[in-house]
Amino acid sequence: MPNSIQVRPARADDKTAVVAFCQNTFSWGDYIPEVYDKWLVDDEGKLLVATVEQQPVGLAHVGFLGNGVGWMEGMRVHPDYRLRGIGTELDRIGRQVARENGCRLARLVTSMKNIPAQKSLVTQGYHRTAQFNEWETEPAREDFSNARVATENDIPQILSIWNESNVREASRTVIPNRYWRWKEIDEARMRRKIAANEVRVADNGFAIITASDEGDWNGLIIYALAGNEQAMFDIAHAVGGEAAYRGYAHVEATLADYAPLNDALQRAGYRTDGGIFLYEQDL
């Protein structure tokens, strides 16, 4: 089988076949149909398909995130062609594409529960560098005045808190965003988040939150939370109150595994059941 696998740039006419084998990736379907056209013309990435006898049976996208990082995402293999080396070949070519576009590091994430993927990543030369726990709680109509919306005047303090935080070290300096890409926090990113009213601050702490309305699901998602334990508790608690005030039904968080942060979230009524592993490989 490996000798018959061909990996090439994706084409518009591959979409029908790709979407067909992505329909049942998750219990709710897959996001590939929504991003395929965008990835196809992405100037900051490359969409690849694997074919067997000219039929598309695999897909992967490589995003060029800047700072020499190639983000490996959207790996899919037709159910009838799994365990035949297709994912391995897609990853190999994807890393080659990343190198050719100036990347020095390949990164990706996978679920803690996806044991087969974790085993495969090790054989492909990746190593696990961070763990992000997934949390949830219910909105609560309580006082949320312990946190406020950040302004540009808060940027120096926020960056100081982040750069000195053990959460930063635990997260390998990166955090996720709504597009499920892990990127560094810097001044430019913080300015964009503040302009979008997505940053909350308290004494000695801050958080990045995003509102999401997707189908039947709506809620606030915390993508970064750092500071001393009291500040992290205050902000986590306040987000639940803000969600209730704004009429959202859910609160979720994807945050680095760090004991004081975990304790603060648990005290604020959050629960965790699984999470995400971050993997890297030098190119």
C-alpha positions as CSV (number, residue, x, y, z in Angstrom):
1,M,0.0,0.0,0.0
2,P,2.7,2.7,0.8
3,N,4.1,2.6,-2.7
4,S,0.6,3.2,-4.1
5,I,-0.1,6.3,-1.9
6,Q,0.3,9.6,-3.7
7,V,0.2,12.9,-1.8
8,R,-0.4,16.1,-3.8
9,P,-2.0,19.6,-3.4
10,A,-5.7,19.4,-3.0
11,R,-8.0,20.5,-5.8
12,A,-11.5,21.9,-5.9
13,D,-12.8,18.7,-7.5
14,D,-11.5,16.6,-4.6
15,K,-14.0,18.2,-2.2
16,T,-17.0,15.8,-2.8
17,A,-14.9,12.7,-2.2
18,V,-13.3,14.2,0.9
19,V,-16.5,15.4,2.4
20,A,-18.0,12.0,1.9
21,F,-15.5,10.2,4.1
22,C,-15.5,13.0,6.8
23,Q,-19.2,12.9,7.5
24,N,-18.9,10.8,10.7
25,T,-15.6,11.9,12.1
26,F,-17.3,13.2,15.3
27,S,-20.7,12.6,16.8
28,W,-21.9,15.9,15.3
29,G,-20.2,15.5,11.9
30,D,-17.0,17.4,10.9
31,Y,-15.8,21.0,10.2
32,I,-13.9,20.0,7.1
33,P,-16.8,20.9,4.7
34,E,-16.8,24.5,6.1
35,V,-13.1,25.1,5.9
36,Y,-12.2,23.2,2.7
37,D,-12.6,26.0,0.3
38,K,-10.8,28.5,2.6
39,W,-7.9,26.1,3.0
40,L,-7.7,25.4,-0.7
41,V,-6.8,29.1,-1.4
42,D,-4.9,29.7,1.9
43,D,-1.8,31.8,1.3
44,E,-0.6,30.9,4.8
45,G,-0.9,27.2,4.5
46,K,-1.2,24.2,2.1
47,L,-4.0,21.7,1.8
48,L,-2.9,18.2,0.8
49,V,-4.8,15.1,-0.2
50,A,-3.6,11.5,-0.3
51,T,-4.8,9.3,-3.1
52,V,-4.9,5.6,-3.9
53,E,-5.5,4.8,-7.6
54,Q,-6.3,8.5,-8.1
55,Q,-9.1,8.4,-5.5
56,P,-8.8,10.8,-2.5
57,V,-8.6,8.8,0.7
58,G,-6.9,11.2,3.0
59,L,-6.6,14.9,3.9
60,A,-4.3,17.2,5.9
61,H,-3.7,20.9,6.1
62,V,-0.4,22.7,7.1
63,G,-0.8,26.2,8.5
64,F,2.2,28.5,8.6
65,L,1.7,30.3,11.9
66,G,4.7,32.6,11.8
67,N,7.7,32.4,14.2
68,G,8.8,29.3,12.3
69,V,5.8,27.1,13.3
70,G,4.0,24.7,11.0
71,W,0.6,23.8,12.4
72,M,-0.6,20.3,11.4
73,E,-4.3,20.0,11.3
74,G,-7.4,18.5,9.7
75,M,-5.8,15.0,9.4
76,R,-8.5,12.7,8.0
77,V,-8.3,9.2,6.5
78,H,-11.1,7.3,4.8
79,P,-12.3,4.6,7.3
80,D,-11.7,1.9,4.7
81,Y,-8.1,2.9,4.3
82,R,-6.9,3.3,7.9
83,L,-3.9,1.5,9.3
84,R,-2.3,1.4,5.8
85,G,0.3,4.2,6.3
86,I,-1.8,7.0,4.7
87,G,-1.7,9.3,7.8
88,T,2.0,8.7,8.2
89,E,2.7,9.7,4.6
90,L,0.4,12.8,4.8
91,D,2.3,13.9,7.9
92,R,5.7,13.3,6.3
93,I,4.8,15.3,3.2
94,G,3.2,17.9,5.4
95,R,6.3,18.4,7.5
96,Q,8.3,18.6,4.2
97,V,6.0,21.4,3.0
98,A,6.4,23.2,6.3
99,R,10.2,23.1,6.1
100,E,10.1,24.4,2.5
101,N,8.1,27.3,3.8
102,G,10.5,28.3,6.5
103,C,9.1,26.4,9.4
104,R,11.5,25.0,12.0
105,L,8.9,23.4,14.3
106,A,5.8,21.2,13.6
107,R,3.0,21.4,16.2
108,L,-0.4,19.7,16.5
109,V,-2.9,18.7,19.1
110,T,-4.9,15.5,19.7
111,S,-7.4,14.4,22.3
112,M,-6.2,12.7,25.5
113,K,-8.7,9.9,24.6
114,N,-7.3,9.3,21.1
115,I,-4.7,6.7,22.1
116,P,-4.1,5.3,18.6
117,A,-3.2,8.8,17.4
118,Q,-0.8,9.3,20.3
119,K,1.0,6.0,19.5
120,S,1.3,7.0,15.9
121,L,2.6,10.4,16.7
122,V,5.5,8.9,18.8
123,T,6.5,6.7,15.9
124,Q,6.5,9.7,13.6
125,G,9.0,11.5,15.8
126,Y,6.7,13.9,17.8
127,H,7.0,14.4,21.5
128,R,4.3,15.6,23.9
129,T,5.1,19.0,25.4
130,A,1.9,20.2,27.2
131,Q,-1.5,19.2,28.4
132,F,-4.6,21.4,28.2
133,N,-7.6,20.4,30.3
134,E,-11.2,21.0,29.1
135,W,-13.5,22.4,31.7
136,E,-17.2,23.3,31.9
137,T,-19.6,24.9,34.3
138,E,-23.1,26.3,34.3
139,P,-23.7,30.1,34.1
140,A,-24.7,31.5,37.5
141,R,-26.6,34.7,38.2
142,E,-24.0,36.0,40.7
143,D,-22.0,39.1,41.1
144,F,-19.2,39.3,38.4
145,S,-17.7,42.7,39.4
146,N,-14.4,41.1,40.5
147,A,-13.4,41.1,36.8
148,R,-13.7,43.9,34.3
149,V,-13.3,44.4,30.5
150,A,-9.6,45.2,29.7
151,T,-8.5,48.3,27.9
152,E,-5.3,49.0,26.0
153,N,-3.9,50.6,29.2
154,D,-3.9,47.1,30.8
155,I,-1.6,45.6,28.2
156,P,1.7,46.2,30.0
157,Q,0.4,44.6,33.2
158,I,-1.2,41.7,31.3
159,L,2.0,40.9,29.4
160,S,4.0,41.1,32.6
161,I,1.6,38.7,34.4
162,W,1.8,36.3,31.4
163,N,5.5,36.4,31.0
164,E,6.1,35.7,34.7
165,S,3.3,33.1,35.0
166,N,3.9,29.4,35.6
167,V,0.8,28.9,33.4
168,R,2.8,30.2,30.5
169,E,5.5,27.6,31.1
170,A,2.9,24.8,31.6
171,S,1.3,25.8,28.2
172,R,4.6,25.9,26.3
173,T,3.9,29.6,25.9
174,V,0.9,29.0,23.6
175,I,-2.9,29.0,24.0
176,P,-5.7,27.9,21.7
177,N,-8.1,30.1,19.8
178,R,-11.6,29.6,18.3
179,Y,-10.0,28.0,15.2
180,W,-8.3,25.4,17.3
181,R,-4.8,26.7,16.7
182,W,-2.3,27.2,19.5
183,K,-0.4,30.5,19.2
184,E,1.7,32.7,21.4
185,I,0.4,35.7,23.3
186,D,2.1,38.9,22.3
187,E,1.2,42.5,22.3
188,A,-0.4,42.5,18.8
189,R,-2.6,39.5,19.7
190,M,-3.6,41.2,23.0
191,R,-4.5,44.4,21.2
192,R,-6.8,42.5,18.8
193,K,-8.4,40.7,21.7
194,I,-9.0,43.9,23.7
195,A,-10.4,45.6,20.6
196,A,-12.9,42.7,20.4
197,N,-13.8,43.0,24.1
198,E,-12.4,39.5,24.7
199,V,-10.1,40.2,27.7
200,R,-11.0,40.3,31.3
201,V,-8.8,41.5,34.1
202,A,-8.8,41.4,37.9
203,D,-6.1,42.3,40.5
204,N,-3.1,40.3,39.5
205,G,-4.7,38.3,36.8
206,F,-6.3,38.2,33.3
207,A,-8.3,35.9,31.0
208,I,-9.1,35.7,27.3
209,I,-12.7,34.7,26.6
210,T,-14.6,34.3,23.4
211,A,-18.4,34.1,22.8
212,S,-19.6,31.3,20.5
213,D,-23.0,30.7,18.9
214,E,-22.8,27.6,16.8
215,G,-26.0,25.7,16.0
216,D,-27.7,24.6,19.2
217,W,-24.6,25.5,21.3
218,N,-23.9,28.9,22.7
219,G,-21.6,30.0,25.5
220,L,-18.4,31.7,26.7
221,I,-15.1,29.9,26.2
222,I,-12.0,30.7,28.3
223,Y,-8.8,30.3,26.3
224,A,-6.3,31.8,28.7
225,L,-6.3,32.4,32.5
226,A,-3.3,33.5,34.4
227,G,-2.3,35.3,37.6
228,N,-2.2,34.4,41.3
229,E,-4.7,31.7,42.5
230,Q,-7.2,34.2,44.0
231,A,-7.2,36.2,40.7
232,M,-7.8,33.1,38.6
233,F,-10.6,32.1,40.9
234,D,-12.2,35.5,40.8
235,I,-12.1,35.7,37.0
236,A,-13.3,32.1,36.5
237,H,-16.2,32.8,38.9
238,A,-17.0,36.1,37.2
239,V,-17.1,34.5,33.7
240,G,-19.9,32.3,34.9
241,G,-21.8,35.4,36.1
242,E,-21.1,37.2,32.9
243,A,-22.4,34.3,30.8
244,A,-25.7,34.3,32.8
245,Y,-26.0,38.1,32.4
246,R,-25.5,37.9,28.6
247,G,-27.9,35.0,28.2
248,Y,-25.5,32.2,27.4
249,A,-26.3,28.6,28.3
250,H,-22.7,27.3,28.7
251,V,-19.2,28.1,30.0
252,E,-16.2,26.1,28.9
253,A,-12.5,26.5,29.2
254,T,-9.4,24.9,27.5
255,L,-6.5,25.7,29.8
256,A,-3.0,24.5,30.6
257,D,-2.6,21.8,33.2
258,Y,-1.2,23.6,36.2
259,A,-2.2,22.6,39.8
260,P,-3.0,26.1,41.2
261,L,-5.1,26.9,38.1
262,N,-6.9,23.6,38.4
263,D,-7.6,24.3,42.0
264,A,-8.9,27.7,41.3
265,L,-11.3,26.4,38.6
266,Q,-12.6,23.6,40.8
267,R,-13.3,26.1,43.7
268,A,-15.2,28.2,41.1
269,G,-17.4,25.1,40.3
270,Y,-15.8,24.0,37.1
271,R,-15.6,20.3,36.2
272,T,-13.2,18.5,33.8
273,D,-13.5,15.3,31.8
274,G,-10.6,15.0,29.4
275,G,-8.5,17.4,27.4
276,I,-5.9,17.9,24.8
277,F,-2.2,17.0,24.3
278,L,0.2,19.4,22.5
279,Y,2.8,17.6,20.4
280,E,5.9,19.0,18.7
281,Q,8.7,18.0,16.3
282,D,11.8,19.9,15.2
283,L,12.0,20.2,11.4
